């Protein structure tokens, strides 16, 4: 593959998910736009990882990461 970063973006990874979530930072109660952005990230990135066997993440881990924001 000539572009490993492009392939990784298409495949998804836990590192990508963590980087994106760190980029969001802390979400205030009244900031709906950022919350919706976080929800899109948490839905899209793990969907790229669902075919990896054995799974490299658990639902609990994803929920903890989400609630950490």
ABEGO torsion letter per residue (X at the ends): XABAAAAAAAAEBAAAAAAAAAAAEBBBAABAAAAAAAAAAAAAAAAAAAABOBBABBAAAAAAAAAAX
